[in-house]
Amino acid sequence: MARVIVLGVLVSGGGTNLQAILDAIAAGTLDARVAVVVSNVPGAGALARAKTAGVEALVIDHRDYVDRPAFDAAVVEALRLRGVELVVLAGFMRVVTDVLLGAFPLRMVNVHPGLLPAFPGVRAQRQALAHGVRIAGCTVHFVDGGTDTGPIIAQAAVPVHEDDDEAALTARILVKEHELLPRVLQWIAEGRVSVEPGPAGRPRVRVRGARTER
């Protein structure tokens, strides 16, 4: 049985994945509450989306801190003060440090516009087009100390069309992101997601009741 899980959402941009989470909560398909939305970018569109939904929107500008760990410490403090249980990186354009990872071990998820482990990092859609792949997609994964290297929870694929440019492929993948991220968060709320040792000692995710396990 699902319980209401308390989310903290970290954002840097327009916040369409945040909106997908808020919409799923409003529709009753996601048993969660967004306690706070934190942006490192003043004026980010996601902040307006949060305020419209009646969710606290907080700016923690990374430029106000001497280094990444100091910035992450401020983020951790804000999340803990609001009782956050699970952190969602929804278009958060910052590399997180051990300060944030240590505060929320295997309790931080990211959505990436590529089928990991292929095309990690920025501009995954451009990378996919440059390599001539026929299938692209998105991944929701737990965050670890690497760049998009954390244990994969779920993926969704989209076809790459002959006439695709980066913008067209990005838009098609984004539709899947908006579906996949709330679905995975609901699995977590239902207690269906666990992490266990996998091949070569790498952790792997098991999702009870899901058709695909990674």
WODASUL-V500857 format. One record per residue. SS is DSSP state (H for helix, E for strand, L for the rest). OMEGA is omega in whole degrees, -180 to 180 (999 if undefined). Layout:
# WODASUL-V500857
{{SS	OMEGA} {SS	OMEGA}}
This chain:
# WODASUL-V500857
{{L	-179} {L	170} {L	179} {L	-179} {E	-175} {E	-175} {E	164} {E	-175} {E	179} {E	-172} {E	173} {L	-172} {L	-172} {L	172} {L	179} {H	176} {H	172} {H	-180} {H	178} {H	177} {H	-179} {H	180} {H	179} {H	176} {H	-180} {H	-179} {H	-180} {L	180} {L	177} {L	-179} {L	-177} {E	172} {E	176} {E	-178} {E	-178} {E	171} {E	-178} {E	176} {E	173} {L	-177} {L	176} {L	179} {L	178} {L	-177} {H	180} {H	180} {H	178} {H	178} {H	179} {H	-178} {H	178} {H	-179} {L	-180} {L	-179} {L	178} {L	179} {E	-172} {E	175} {E	170} {L	-173} {L	-178} {H	-179} {H	179} {H	-174} {L	-172} {L	-180} {L	-178} {H	179} {H	179} {H	177} {H	-179} {H	178} {H	178} {H	178} {H	179} {H	-180} {H	-180} {H	-179} {H	-179} {H	179} {H	-177} {L	174} {L	-178} {L	178} {L	-177} {E	-180} {E	179} {E	173} {E	-175} {L	-175} {L	179} {L	-170} {L	177} {L	172} {L	-177} {L	-179} {L	179} {H	179} {H	180} {H	179} {H	-179} {H	179} {H	-178} {L	-177} {L	-177} {L	174} {L	177} {E	-179} {E	180} {E	172} {E	-175} {E	-176} {L	178} {L	178} {L	-180} {L	12} {L	176} {L	171} {L	173} {L	176} {L	-174} {L	175} {L	180} {H	180} {H	178} {H	178} {H	-179} {H	180} {H	-179} {H	-180} {L	176} {L	-179} {L	178} {L	179} {E	174} {E	179} {E	-178} {E	-177} {E	167} {E	-175} {E	170} {E	-177} {L	172} {L	-174} {L	179} {L	177} {L	179} {L	-178} {L	-175} {L	-178} {L	-177} {E	177} {E	-178} {E	179} {E	175} {E	-175} {E	172} {E	177} {E	172} {L	-178} {L	-178} {L	-176} {L	-179} {L	163} {L	-176} {H	-178} {H	-179} {H	180} {H	178} {H	-179} {H	-179} {H	178} {H	-177} {H	176} {H	179} {H	176} {H	-178} {H	176} {H	-171} {H	-175} {H	178} {H	179} {H	179} {H	178} {H	176} {H	175} {H	180} {H	178} {H	180} {L	179} {L	-176} {L	-175} {E	177} {E	179} {E	-178} {E	178} {E	179} {L	180} {H	178} {H	177} {H	179} {L	178} {E	175} {E	-176} {E	172} {E	178} {E	-180} {L	177} {L	178} {L	-179} {L	-176} {L	175} {L	-179} {L	999}}
